[in-house]
């Protein structure tokens, strides 16, 4: 019996604020395009029991775009498809945190 329904559950912020908002938003920084890429790549890689979901505001707007991977609770900031590929390959397949993209609780 599996401990969790999904082996990994990724929540990708897609929050959108009005242009010029002081905190910014993940969506204005390309989050939707990159989330769509991540979903396609995860399927192509055949990641077992992995779910990539859209999330509303994760409240780290200034650092965005951001995502959080459970069950570990690892937070990432990413900017490119190469960043997404590294998260998929190193973290979701290899089980290793991508230190260069990882957010810390104090950020």
N, C-alpha and C positions, 0 to 999 in steps of 0.2 A: 504494500500500500504506500502511495506517495504521501509525503508529509504536507505538500502544498499542491493545489490544483494546477498552478503554473510553476514551472521551474524558475522562470524569471518573468517579472511583470514590470514593464517600463512605462512610466508616465512622462509624457512629453508636453511641456507647457505650450499652449496655443493662445494664451491670453492676448487680447487686443484692446489697447487703450486709444483714446483720441490722439491724433498727431500732436506732437509737442508736449505731451504729458511729462511732468518732471521725473517720473520713475521709469519712463520708457515701457516697452513691452516686448515679449519674446517674438510675437508674430511679426512685428515690424523689422525684426532682425533675421528673418528668413526661416523661422521655426516650422511653418507649415510645409514648405518645400523640403526641408531636411527631414521632417517626420515622415513625409510621403516616401522619400528615398529610403529611409530606415526600414519602413514596412516592406517595401519591395525587396530590398537586400536580405532582410531576415527570412523572407519566404524563399528567395533564391538559394540561400544557404541551408534551408531546411532545418532551422532552429527548432528543436523539439520543445513542446510545452512553454513557448515563449509568447507573451502577449505584449504588443506595443499599443498603448492607448493614448488618446488625446486627453490632456488635462487642462482644466481651467487654471487660473492664476496659482502658481506655486509660491508666490510672495518673495521671489528673489529676482525681481524684475531688472534691477540695475546690472545684474550679472549675466543676463540672458543672451541667447536662448539657453534654457536649462532643462534637464531631465533628471529623474530619480529612478534608480533600478532597485527593485525589491526581489528577494527578501532581504538583501543586505542593507538597503537604505543608502546606497552610494549615489551621491549627487554629482552631475557633470555639467560643465559649460562646454559648448561646442560651437563651431562656426562653419565647418566645411563638410563635404561628403567624406573626405579623408578622415576627419574626426569621427564621424559616424562609423565608418569602416573599422577604425581602431577599437571603438567601443564594442561593436559586434564581435570582432575577431578576438580581441584580448580579453574582454570581460565576459561577454555572453557565451562564447565558445570556450575560451581558455581559462576562465575563472580568475583572471588577474585584473586588478583595478588599474585603470589608465591614470597614473599619477599626474601626468601633465594636464589632464582635463578635469581632474577631481576638484570639487568644491569642498571647503572645510566648513564646519559649523560656524566659525567666527567671521566668515565672509558675508 
